[in-house]
Amino acid sequence: MTPNQPQSQFGSTTNDMREFATEQAEETLQSAKRHRAREYGRYADETVQQNPWAAVSIGFGVGVVMGALLMMAARR
């Protein structure tokens, strides 16, 4: 018997169950991540709608900082 072959019918079933459980766990994790991302998106949307000028100011500031960093990197 080779190491890759299951020793009995139960060994194959155990491997199938393990694969099934792993797939289910991965699907559940991905679903939870998507749900959390949607919640963060809704929160960000509500915050920007409540404070549009603050959002514009923050975006401008981040753009200036990123531009300055890119200019410094380009000079090297």
Secondary structure, 3 states (H helix, E strand, C coil): CCCCCCCCHHHHHHHHHHHHHHHHHHHHHHHHHHHHHHHHHHHHHHHHHHCHHHHHHHHHHHHHHHHHHHHHHHHC
